[in-house]
């Protein structure tokens, strides 16, 4: 299969393919999301290379989505069991009982609360 020859033409201030390649590679290294956009818009690279370069972004987006869905599915299955609901009710009621603040019957006489000042001599 013959290879395509890329001609270097600059028309009316348009960037050459080499310049676009250099800009794309630099932005891929420094500003990854912008580099991805430039890569898909400007470059005529193979699809497998574009997918390989975009793979880390897919992982970064895929992992939180999977964790979120796993938590939702786990929570739904956990709440669907009647024994789990009863356990949650028991724990909630126990916490409510422990958090109840009851007034105490301790009365402190006013004379015990008075602080008597002390005198100190300061030597010079």
N, C-alpha and C positions, 0 to 999 in steps of 0.2 A: 504494500500500500504506500503510495508516494506521500511524502510529508508536505504539509502546506508551508509555503514560503510567506513569511510575514514581511510586508514591505513597510519601511519606515517613511511615512508621509506626514508632513505637518501642513495642515490646511487651515488657513485663516485663524491662527493662534490656538488651534487644537493641540492637545498634548500628544506626544508620540506614545506608542505602546510601551517602550522601554521606560519612559518617565512614569507612566501609569503603574507599571509593574513595581518600580522603585517606591512610589508613594504608597501603594497597596501593602507592600512588604513592611515598610516602616510603620504604617498605621496598625498592621496586624501585630507587630511586636510591642508598640507603645500604647495604642488605643484600640484594644481588641474589637469591641463592637463596631466601631467605625470602619476598621479594616475589613471586617466581615461584609459589611454593606458594599464597600468599594470592590471587594473581591467578586461578589456576585453580580455587580452592575458592570464593572469594567473588564474584568479578566476573562479570557477565553481558555481557562485551564480545564483539565479533565474533571468530570463530575466527581470521580472518586477522590481526587485531591481536595476539591472544595468541601466534600462531606467530611473528609479526614480533618481538615482545618476547623470546621464548624462543630466537630464532635464534642469538645470540652463544653461549649455552650449548651448543647443538648443535655449533657450530663448534669450541669449545674441547674438547669431548669427541670430535669426529670426527677432528680432525687427528692427535692422538697414536695413535689406533687405526689410522688409515690408514698412518702411518709405521711402526708396529710390524708390521703385516701385510706392508708392503712389504719391510722388513728380513728378515722370516722367509722370504718367497717368494724374495727375492734370494739369501739364504744357502742355501736348499735348491737353487736352480738352480745356484749356484756350486759347491756341494759335489757335485753330481751329475756333474760333468765329471771324467773320469779325469786329464786333464792338470793340472787344478787340484789334485787330491789329490797328484800327484807334486811339484808346485811347493811345496805346503805341507810335504811330507816333506823336501824339500831344504833349505828355509829352516829348519825345525825342527832338522834335524841340524847345519846350519852354526852355529846359535845354541848348540846343546849343545856343539859342539867349541870354540867361542870362550869358553864359560863355564867350561870345565874349568880348574881351578887345579892347576898342577903345582908341586911343591916345587922351590925353587931351591937350587943348590949353593954359594951364597955364604956364607962363614963370616967373621965379623968377630972380630978378636982382642979379648980383653977390655981390653987396654991402650988401644985407640983409643976405647973407649966410656966411659972414665973422664973425667969433667969435672973440671978443676982449678979450684979456687976462686981468685978474684982478690981482692986487697985494695985498697980505695979509701979515701982520706982524705977525711973530711968536714970542710970549713972552716966555722967559725962566724963 
